[in-house]
Amino acid sequence: MQNPSQFGDLYLSYLKENPFKKAPEGLYLPADYIMELGGKRFRPQLALWGTYLRDGDVNRALPIAHSVEVFHNFTLVHDDIMDDANLRRGMKTVHEKFGTNSAILSGDVMMIKAYEYLQKGNNSHLGQLLKIFNRVAIEVCEGQQMDMDFESRSDVTISEYLRMIELKTSALLGGALLLGSVNEVGEIEGSECLDTFGRWMGVAFQIQDDYLDTFGDPEKFGKKVGGDIIQNKKTILYLKAMELAGDTEKQELESWFEKNPEDPTEKVEAVSNLFTNLGVKEEILNLQDDYIKRARACLENLDVDESKRNELSQWALAMVDRNV
Amino acid sequence: MQNPSQFGDLYLSYLKENPFKKAPEGLYLPADYIMELGGKRFRPQLALWGTYLRDGDVNRALPIAHSVEVFHNFTLVHDDIMDDANLRRGMKTVHEKFGTNSAILSGDVMMIKAYEYLQKGNNSHLGQLLKIFNRVAIEVCEGQQMDMDFESRSDVTISEYLRMIELKTSALLGGALLLGSVNEVGEIEGSECLDTFGRWMGVAFQIQDDYLDTFGDPEKFGKKVGGDIIQNKKTILYLKAMELAGDTEKQELESWFEKNPEDPTEKVEAVSNLFTNLGVKEEILNLQDDYIKRARACLENLDVDESKRNELSQWALAMVDRNV
């Protein structure tokens, strides 16, 4: 099955065939729960893409794909504790359902399991695979730390914010693609552009996420529009608005972001309008466009079949452009 | 430096030369804090022992030794959250000092760092090293889960308890020794007995830990004697006592373990006396002796220089016998 349109299903079959162990239940039940909550499964698909680009059998990349997805879900479990989040994909978060201690320990074992699946990769390239995985995993933690640090800071710059989402979200997207490629070719050299491609596409994706949260079509957008505004999240929209705002608008924005009204309708509308009037929409879409261009330019340097490169590019664009 | 008496210092120098990164501080400061809290550093020394037995240069085992010690300290950070512990080695626990979120995330990054140091092991044996490390890491998590499960159970058997400490504590001791050996010889086959030796010695060590908590010499014992009784911990002493007790003594014990008196002096004395009168001391020391014998018998099968085997055996006995 070497057809990219089937990568999602191919991974889902593998996932289904590889549940966690049964006992001790307290350890593994929460892990299966989060893995089955769904999600877009971009990361495992990217690992398959990495192998596909190298003309390898994508079935060989399935353990790597799973490793990356298990790691991603481990980060969700622990992040949800840190963010005190109750819901994930419309369902109870792991710590809400199973308790914080279970969420900590199940998250831990998931991380180890991620390494266990990584170890099922090409044995002769294990050193490189492990090196990439470790680097990316550390980046993800550093990104999460930056995100937490930002909460208590009022002077976060746009470039700091972009660096944070690059580490917290995008590094693993780029890493997945790179791992799938290196599992075939053994060397990182010559595949770095895949890491960069995934990374910049990931930033574009995250910008889109922030954008849709405020400007998405409520009918198509899965979550409630305006959630970030209600929670006073300093997203890229807010940071850009603060950059573009004059003194009066700055004060107005800051004052809204200190309020937590019971009915947030007026707040969401006022802040959205402020964003629109300041020209945030256009600026953000331009910024996103820059990242997409940078990503595609990287891919030009990859020495693989051009049609496959284009296929990946189209697929990644669709990933970014969802729901608009 | 191939003299086992210097393994401790050799590792401490390596530890000192390998602090975590500086930034983000919120992520790495708690990690350095726990690593510097001290401890007996048995695990890293065992990794050096594994290499020493194979006539390898123990300096080569230092990254492996560090990997194991970093992993061990990560488990302490997360376990202390789960156990709601305030003190560790007489100092504030990580979550008490830096907050729970920091303790979760710093623990996570420590686990990744453990894999990063493992990756610095012998590159041609990386597959085997990773396999051992993953297996042991999962055992440690399963042991911690069992320990948590036991808290809400009143029917824990002695053999379940022994299995729990084998996983939670001893697996990593055996694993450290095995990793040091496999880093030299490449194959697990022929070194399994090191894993078993470390494991049974570890159980003997843990039994000693429970024993000293109640029967240790207050002058030599680092912690307050009777702490486990005060906290109603169902240690091996308690479980053995319940096994040996008649109905009256059972009720007496259970009733003490439901009380939390402000001044615990009477409780500690009464429970200690119950243990003594039931013959728990002797039974426990016999049990410990069995584990030591099993451990030493395993070592007989190891195909290495006999004098080195005996050296290890003596060193491990000293580790178990501390403070008696």
Chai-1 contact restraints between the chains, C-beta under 6 A:
chainA,res_idxA,chainB,res_idxB,connection_type,confidence,min_distance_angstrom,max_distance_angstrom,comment,restraint_id
A,P24,B,E142,contact,1.0,0.0,6.0,A-B,restraint_1
A,P24,B,Q145,contact,1.0,0.0,6.0,A-B,restraint_2
A,G26,B,Q145,contact,1.0,0.0,6.0,A-B,restraint_3
A,G26,B,D149,contact,1.0,0.0,6.0,A-B,restraint_4
A,L27,B,Q145,contact,1.0,0.0,6.0,A-B,restraint_5
A,H78,B,I104,contact,1.0,0.0,6.0,A-B,restraint_6
A,M82,B,N101,contact,1.0,0.0,6.0,A-B,restraint_7
A,N101,B,M82,contact,1.0,0.0,6.0,A-B,restraint_8
A,I104,B,H78,contact,1.0,0.0,6.0,A-B,restraint_9
A,L105,B,Q144,contact,1.0,0.0,6.0,A-B,restraint_10
A,D108,B,C141,contact,1.0,0.0,6.0,A-B,restraint_11
A,V109,B,C141,contact,1.0,0.0,6.0,A-B,restraint_12
A,M111,B,M111,contact,1.0,0.0,6.0,A-B,restraint_13
A,I112,B,N134,contact,1.0,0.0,6.0,A-B,restraint_14
A,I112,B,A137,contact,1.0,0.0,6.0,A-B,restraint_15
A,I112,B,I138,contact,1.0,0.0,6.0,A-B,restraint_16
A,Y115,B,N134,contact,1.0,0.0,6.0,A-B,restraint_17
A,E116,B,N134,contact,1.0,0.0,6.0,A-B,restraint_18
A,Q119,B,L130,contact,1.0,0.0,6.0,A-B,restraint_19
A,N123,B,G127,contact,1.0,0.0,6.0,A-B,restraint_20
A,L126,B,L126,contact,1.0,0.0,6.0,A-B,restraint_21
A,L126,B,G127,contact,1.0,0.0,6.0,A-B,restraint_22
A,G127,B,N123,contact,1.0,0.0,6.0,A-B,restraint_23
A,G127,B,L126,contact,1.0,0.0,6.0,A-B,restraint_24
A,L130,B,Q119,contact,1.0,0.0,6.0,A-B,restraint_25
A,N134,B,I112,contact,1.0,0.0,6.0,A-B,restraint_26
A,N134,B,Y115,contact,1.0,0.0,6.0,A-B,restraint_27
A,N134,B,E116,contact,1.0,0.0,6.0,A-B,restraint_28
A,A137,B,I112,contact,1.0,0.0,6.0,A-B,restraint_29
A,I138,B,I112,contact,1.0,0.0,6.0,A-B,restraint_30
A,C141,B,D108,contact,1.0,0.0,6.0,A-B,restraint_31
A,C141,B,V109,contact,1.0,0.0,6.0,A-B,restraint_32
A,E142,B,P24,contact,1.0,0.0,6.0,A-B,restraint_33
A,Q144,B,L105,contact,1.0,0.0,6.0,A-B,restraint_34
A,Q145,B,P24,contact,1.0,0.0,6.0,A-B,restraint_35
A,Q145,B,G26,contact,1.0,0.0,6.0,A-B,restraint_36
A,Q145,B,L27,contact,1.0,0.0,6.0,A-B,restraint_37
A,D149,B,G26,contact,1.0,0.0,6.0,A-B,restraint_38
